[in-house]
Amino acid sequence: MNPAQLNALSSMKDKLAQSGGTGVAELLSSVLFNALDHVVVYPVADENAWKDSEGRILPDAFVVPNGIEAKALAYKVHSDLGDGFIKAVDGRSRRVVGADHECSDSDVIKIHAKS
């Protein structure tokens, strides 16, 4: 790179540092969560430890429409879970919920299904 290019990059870096970033993440977050009314839900294999079958804590986060029902979430995870849906368990309250339970932001959900 020539000196002018290096200077321009340095100037951009300084401006980004002062402003806290490009604003792209904030824009995406605003559109996704505010304008489109989506939330983040965490499906897990172990509702007590919030782990998947490989022992990873909160391994997956699904961005879904606010109020998505538990059975619809099951289908988003895998069609077999949706087809065999029996019940779901709220990982925070340990309460058993049905297919029509409306999920909200930051819910941790264990889906029980026939195999």
Rosetta constraint file for C-alpha pairs under 8 A:
AtomPair CA 1 CA 5 HARMONIC 5.99 0.50
AtomPair CA 1 CA 6 HARMONIC 6.39 0.50
AtomPair CA 2 CA 6 HARMONIC 6.34 0.50
AtomPair CA 3 CA 7 HARMONIC 6.03 0.50
AtomPair CA 4 CA 8 HARMONIC 6.17 0.50
AtomPair CA 5 CA 9 HARMONIC 6.20 0.50
AtomPair CA 6 CA 10 HARMONIC 6.10 0.50
AtomPair CA 7 CA 11 HARMONIC 6.12 0.50
AtomPair CA 8 CA 12 HARMONIC 6.21 0.50
AtomPair CA 9 CA 13 HARMONIC 6.08 0.50
AtomPair CA 10 CA 14 HARMONIC 6.22 0.50
AtomPair CA 11 CA 15 HARMONIC 6.28 0.50
AtomPair CA 12 CA 16 HARMONIC 6.12 0.50
AtomPair CA 13 CA 17 HARMONIC 6.15 0.50
AtomPair CA 14 CA 18 HARMONIC 6.27 0.50
AtomPair CA 15 CA 19 HARMONIC 6.17 0.50
AtomPair CA 16 CA 20 HARMONIC 5.84 0.50
AtomPair CA 16 CA 21 HARMONIC 4.86 0.50
AtomPair CA 16 CA 22 HARMONIC 6.27 0.50
AtomPair CA 17 CA 21 HARMONIC 6.37 0.50
AtomPair CA 23 CA 27 HARMONIC 6.05 0.50
AtomPair CA 24 CA 28 HARMONIC 6.12 0.50
AtomPair CA 25 CA 29 HARMONIC 6.01 0.50
AtomPair CA 26 CA 30 HARMONIC 6.05 0.50
AtomPair CA 27 CA 31 HARMONIC 6.17 0.50
AtomPair CA 28 CA 32 HARMONIC 5.89 0.50
AtomPair CA 29 CA 33 HARMONIC 5.71 0.50
AtomPair CA 29 CA 34 HARMONIC 7.58 0.50
AtomPair CA 30 CA 34 HARMONIC 5.19 0.50
AtomPair CA 30 CA 35 HARMONIC 6.64 0.50
AtomPair CA 31 CA 35 HARMONIC 4.79 0.50
AtomPair CA 31 CA 36 HARMONIC 6.09 0.50
AtomPair CA 32 CA 36 HARMONIC 5.10 0.50
AtomPair CA 32 CA 37 HARMONIC 6.55 0.50
AtomPair CA 32 CA 38 HARMONIC 5.94 0.50
AtomPair CA 33 CA 37 HARMONIC 4.92 0.50
AtomPair CA 33 CA 38 HARMONIC 4.75 0.50
AtomPair CA 33 CA 39 HARMONIC 6.23 0.50
AtomPair CA 34 CA 38 HARMONIC 7.29 0.50
AtomPair CA 36 CA 65 HARMONIC 7.71 0.50
AtomPair CA 37 CA 65 HARMONIC 6.17 0.50
AtomPair CA 37 CA 66 HARMONIC 5.76 0.50
AtomPair CA 38 CA 63 HARMONIC 6.39 0.50
AtomPair CA 38 CA 64 HARMONIC 5.31 0.50
AtomPair CA 38 CA 65 HARMONIC 4.21 0.50
AtomPair CA 38 CA 66 HARMONIC 4.81 0.50
AtomPair CA 39 CA 63 HARMONIC 5.59 0.50
AtomPair CA 39 CA 64 HARMONIC 5.56 0.50
AtomPair CA 39 CA 65 HARMONIC 6.11 0.50
AtomPair CA 39 CA 66 HARMONIC 5.31 0.50
AtomPair CA 39 CA 104 HARMONIC 6.45 0.50
AtomPair CA 39 CA 105 HARMONIC 4.69 0.50
AtomPair CA 39 CA 106 HARMONIC 7.28 0.50
AtomPair CA 40 CA 61 HARMONIC 6.17 0.50
AtomPair CA 40 CA 62 HARMONIC 5.50 0.50
AtomPair CA 40 CA 63 HARMONIC 4.60 0.50
AtomPair CA 40 CA 64 HARMONIC 6.33 0.50
AtomPair CA 40 CA 104 HARMONIC 7.63 0.50
AtomPair CA 40 CA 105 HARMONIC 5.18 0.50
AtomPair CA 40 CA 106 HARMONIC 5.45 0.50
AtomPair CA 40 CA 107 HARMONIC 7.41 0.50
AtomPair CA 41 CA 61 HARMONIC 5.76 0.50
AtomPair CA 41 CA 62 HARMONIC 5.27 0.50
AtomPair CA 41 CA 63 HARMONIC 6.53 0.50
AtomPair CA 41 CA 64 HARMONIC 7.22 0.50
AtomPair CA 41 CA 103 HARMONIC 7.31 0.50
AtomPair CA 41 CA 104 HARMONIC 7.15 0.50
AtomPair CA 41 CA 105 HARMONIC 6.09 0.50
AtomPair CA 41 CA 106 HARMONIC 5.16 0.50
AtomPair CA 41 CA 107 HARMONIC 5.00 0.50
AtomPair CA 41 CA 108 HARMONIC 6.14 0.50
AtomPair CA 41 CA 109 HARMONIC 7.45 0.50
AtomPair CA 42 CA 58 HARMONIC 6.47 0.50
AtomPair CA 42 CA 59 HARMONIC 7.96 0.50
AtomPair CA 42 CA 60 HARMONIC 5.97 0.50
AtomPair CA 42 CA 61 HARMONIC 4.82 0.50
AtomPair CA 42 CA 62 HARMONIC 6.23 0.50
AtomPair CA 42 CA 106 HARMONIC 6.77 0.50
AtomPair CA 42 CA 107 HARMONIC 6.07 0.50
AtomPair CA 42 CA 108 HARMONIC 4.65 0.50
AtomPair CA 42 CA 109 HARMONIC 6.12 0.50
AtomPair CA 43 CA 58 HARMONIC 7.78 0.50
AtomPair CA 43 CA 60 HARMONIC 6.73 0.50
AtomPair CA 43 CA 61 HARMONIC 7.18 0.50
AtomPair CA 43 CA 62 HARMONIC 7.71 0.50
AtomPair CA 43 CA 77 HARMONIC 7.72 0.50
AtomPair CA 43 CA 108 HARMONIC 5.79 0.50
AtomPair CA 43 CA 109 HARMONIC 4.76 0.50
AtomPair CA 43 CA 110 HARMONIC 5.78 0.50
AtomPair CA 43 CA 111 HARMONIC 7.35 0.50
AtomPair CA 44 CA 50 HARMONIC 5.74 0.50
AtomPair CA 44 CA 51 HARMONIC 5.62 0.50
AtomPair CA 44 CA 52 HARMONIC 5.24 0.50
AtomPair CA 44 CA 58 HARMONIC 6.77 0.50
AtomPair CA 44 CA 59 HARMONIC 7.79 0.50
AtomPair CA 44 CA 60 HARMONIC 7.76 0.50
AtomPair CA 44 CA 108 HARMONIC 6.84 0.50
AtomPair CA 44 CA 109 HARMONIC 6.00 0.50
AtomPair CA 44 CA 110 HARMONIC 5.12 0.50
AtomPair CA 44 CA 111 HARMONIC 7.61 0.50
AtomPair CA 45 CA 50 HARMONIC 7.22 0.50
AtomPair CA 45 CA 51 HARMONIC 5.93 0.50
AtomPair CA 45 CA 52 HARMONIC 4.62 0.50
AtomPair CA 45 CA 53 HARMONIC 5.75 0.50
AtomPair CA 45 CA 110 HARMONIC 5.78 0.50
AtomPair CA 45 CA 111 HARMONIC 7.46 0.50
AtomPair CA 46 CA 50 HARMONIC 5.30 0.50
AtomPair CA 46 CA 51 HARMONIC 5.19 0.50
AtomPair CA 46 CA 52 HARMONIC 6.30 0.50
AtomPair CA 46 CA 53 HARMONIC 7.56 0.50
AtomPair CA 46 CA 110 HARMONIC 6.60 0.50
AtomPair CA 47 CA 51 HARMONIC 7.24 0.50
AtomPair CA 47 CA 89 HARMONIC 6.98 0.50
AtomPair CA 47 CA 90 HARMONIC 7.27 0.50
AtomPair CA 47 CA 91 HARMONIC 4.66 0.50
AtomPair CA 47 CA 94 HARMONIC 7.36 0.50
AtomPair CA 47 CA 108 HARMONIC 7.38 0.50
AtomPair CA 47 CA 109 HARMONIC 6.84 0.50
AtomPair CA 47 CA 110 HARMONIC 5.48 0.50
AtomPair CA 48 CA 91 HARMONIC 6.41 0.50
AtomPair CA 48 CA 94 HARMONIC 7.74 0.50
AtomPair CA 49 CA 57 HARMONIC 7.36 0.50
AtomPair CA 50 CA 57 HARMONIC 5.61 0.50
AtomPair CA 50 CA 58 HARMONIC 5.77 0.50
AtomPair CA 50 CA 91 HARMONIC 7.03 0.50
AtomPair CA 50 CA 108 HARMONIC 7.30 0.50
AtomPair CA 51 CA 55 HARMONIC 5.24 0.50
AtomPair CA 51 CA 56 HARMONIC 5.14 0.50
AtomPair CA 51 CA 57 HARMONIC 4.28 0.50
AtomPair CA 51 CA 58 HARMONIC 5.69 0.50
AtomPair CA 51 CA 59 HARMONIC 7.03 0.50
AtomPair CA 52 CA 56 HARMONIC 5.52 0.50
AtomPair CA 52 CA 57 HARMONIC 6.67 0.50
AtomPair CA 52 CA 58 HARMONIC 7.14 0.50
AtomPair CA 52 CA 59 HARMONIC 6.56 0.50
AtomPair CA 64 CA 68 HARMONIC 6.83 0.50
AtomPair CA 66 CA 103 HARMONIC 6.92 0.50
AtomPair CA 66 CA 104 HARMONIC 5.95 0.50
AtomPair CA 66 CA 105 HARMONIC 7.29 0.50
AtomPair CA 67 CA 102 HARMONIC 4.55 0.50
AtomPair CA 67 CA 103 HARMONIC 5.02 0.50
AtomPair CA 67 CA 104 HARMONIC 5.78 0.50
AtomPair CA 68 CA 72 HARMONIC 6.47 0.50
AtomPair CA 68 CA 73 HARMONIC 6.65 0.50
AtomPair CA 68 CA 102 HARMONIC 5.38 0.50
AtomPair CA 68 CA 103 HARMONIC 5.48 0.50
AtomPair CA 68 CA 104 HARMONIC 7.72 0.50
AtomPair CA 69 CA 73 HARMONIC 6.31 0.50
AtomPair CA 69 CA 99 HARMONIC 6.38 0.50
AtomPair CA 69 CA 100 HARMONIC 5.06 0.50
AtomPair CA 69 CA 101 HARMONIC 5.15 0.50
AtomPair CA 69 CA 102 HARMONIC 4.45 0.50
AtomPair CA 69 CA 103 HARMONIC 5.96 0.50
AtomPair CA 70 CA 74 HARMONIC 6.22 0.50
AtomPair CA 70 CA 88 HARMONIC 6.77 0.50
AtomPair CA 70 CA 98 HARMONIC 7.06 0.50
AtomPair CA 70 CA 99 HARMONIC 5.09 0.50
AtomPair CA 70 CA 100 HARMONIC 6.08 0.50
AtomPair CA 70 CA 101 HARMONIC 5.45 0.50
AtomPair CA 70 CA 102 HARMONIC 6.43 0.50
AtomPair CA 70 CA 103 HARMONIC 6.57 0.50
AtomPair CA 70 CA 111 HARMONIC 7.90 0.50
AtomPair CA 71 CA 75 HARMONIC 6.48 0.50
AtomPair CA 71 CA 82 HARMONIC 5.85 0.50
AtomPair CA 71 CA 85 HARMONIC 6.56 0.50
AtomPair CA 71 CA 99 HARMONIC 4.72 0.50
AtomPair CA 71 CA 100 HARMONIC 6.85 0.50
AtomPair CA 72 CA 76 HARMONIC 6.45 0.50
AtomPair CA 72 CA 82 HARMONIC 6.94 0.50
AtomPair CA 72 CA 99 HARMONIC 7.96 0.50
AtomPair CA 73 CA 77 HARMONIC 6.40 0.50
AtomPair CA 73 CA 82 HARMONIC 7.81 0.50
AtomPair CA 74 CA 78 HARMONIC 6.28 0.50
AtomPair CA 74 CA 79 HARMONIC 7.26 0.50
AtomPair CA 74 CA 81 HARMONIC 5.31 0.50
AtomPair CA 74 CA 82 HARMONIC 4.72 0.50
AtomPair CA 74 CA 85 HARMONIC 7.24 0.50
AtomPair CA 74 CA 111 HARMONIC 6.61 0.50
AtomPair CA 75 CA 79 HARMONIC 4.74 0.50
AtomPair CA 75 CA 80 HARMONIC 7.36 0.50
AtomPair CA 75 CA 81 HARMONIC 6.12 0.50
AtomPair CA 75 CA 82 HARMONIC 4.27 0.50
AtomPair CA 75 CA 83 HARMONIC 7.52 0.50
AtomPair CA 76 CA 82 HARMONIC 7.94 0.50
AtomPair CA 77 CA 81 HARMONIC 7.20 0.50
AtomPair CA 78 CA 82 HARMONIC 6.66 0.50
AtomPair CA 79 CA 83 HARMONIC 6.07 0.50
AtomPair CA 80 CA 84 HARMONIC 6.00 0.50
AtomPair CA 80 CA 115 HARMONIC 7.74 0.50
AtomPair CA 81 CA 85 HARMONIC 5.58 0.50
AtomPair CA 81 CA 111 HARMONIC 7.34 0.50
AtomPair CA 81 CA 112 HARMONIC 7.60 0.50
AtomPair CA 81 CA 113 HARMONIC 5.55 0.50
AtomPair CA 81 CA 114 HARMONIC 7.64 0.50
AtomPair CA 82 CA 113 HARMONIC 7.58 0.50
AtomPair CA 83 CA 113 HARMONIC 7.91 0.50
AtomPair CA 84 CA 113 HARMONIC 4.62 0.50
AtomPair CA 84 CA 114 HARMONIC 4.60 0.50
AtomPair CA 84 CA 115 HARMONIC 6.76 0.50
AtomPair CA 85 CA 99 HARMONIC 7.60 0.50
AtomPair CA 85 CA 111 HARMONIC 7.21 0.50
AtomPair CA 85 CA 112 HARMONIC 6.17 0.50
AtomPair CA 85 CA 113 HARMONIC 4.26 0.50
AtomPair CA 85 CA 114 HARMONIC 6.55 0.50
AtomPair CA 86 CA 98 HARMONIC 7.91 0.50
AtomPair CA 86 CA 99 HARMONIC 7.76 0.50
AtomPair CA 86 CA 111 HARMONIC 7.81 0.50
AtomPair CA 86 CA 112 HARMONIC 5.56 0.50
AtomPair CA 86 CA 113 HARMONIC 4.96 0.50
AtomPair CA 86 CA 114 HARMONIC 6.82 0.50
AtomPair CA 87 CA 96 HARMONIC 6.96 0.50
AtomPair CA 87 CA 97 HARMONIC 6.21 0.50
AtomPair CA 87 CA 98 HARMONIC 5.25 0.50
AtomPair CA 87 CA 99 HARMONIC 6.31 0.50
AtomPair CA 87 CA 111 HARMONIC 6.24 0.50
AtomPair CA 87 CA 112 HARMONIC 5.31 0.50
AtomPair CA 87 CA 113 HARMONIC 7.01 0.50
AtomPair CA 88 CA 96 HARMONIC 5.87 0.50
AtomPair CA 88 CA 97 HARMONIC 5.23 0.50
AtomPair CA 88 CA 98 HARMONIC 6.15 0.50
AtomPair CA 88 CA 99 HARMONIC 7.28 0.50
AtomPair CA 88 CA 109 HARMONIC 6.51 0.50
AtomPair CA 88 CA 110 HARMONIC 5.42 0.50
AtomPair CA 88 CA 111 HARMONIC 4.40 0.50
AtomPair CA 88 CA 112 HARMONIC 5.67 0.50
AtomPair CA 89 CA 94 HARMONIC 5.96 0.50
AtomPair CA 89 CA 95 HARMONIC 5.61 0.50
AtomPair CA 89 CA 96 HARMONIC 4.46 0.50
AtomPair CA 89 CA 97 HARMONIC 5.69 0.50
AtomPair CA 89 CA 109 HARMONIC 5.71 0.50
AtomPair CA 89 CA 110 HARMONIC 5.05 0.50
AtomPair CA 89 CA 111 HARMONIC 6.57 0.50
AtomPair CA 89 CA 112 HARMONIC 7.91 0.50
AtomPair CA 90 CA 94 HARMONIC 5.12 0.50
AtomPair CA 90 CA 95 HARMONIC 5.34 0.50
AtomPair CA 90 CA 96 HARMONIC 6.41 0.50
AtomPair CA 90 CA 97 HARMONIC 6.90 0.50
AtomPair CA 90 CA 107 HARMONIC 7.16 0.50
AtomPair CA 90 CA 108 HARMONIC 6.02 0.50
AtomPair CA 90 CA 109 HARMONIC 5.02 0.50
AtomPair CA 90 CA 110 HARMONIC 6.65 0.50
AtomPair CA 91 CA 95 HARMONIC 7.61 0.50
AtomPair CA 91 CA 107 HARMONIC 7.41 0.50
AtomPair CA 91 CA 108 HARMONIC 4.90 0.50
AtomPair CA 91 CA 109 HARMONIC 5.54 0.50
AtomPair CA 91 CA 110 HARMONIC 6.74 0.50
AtomPair CA 92 CA 107 HARMONIC 7.50 0.50
AtomPair CA 92 CA 108 HARMONIC 6.61 0.50
AtomPair CA 97 CA 101 HARMONIC 5.93 0.50
AtomPair CA 103 CA 107 HARMONIC 6.38 0.50
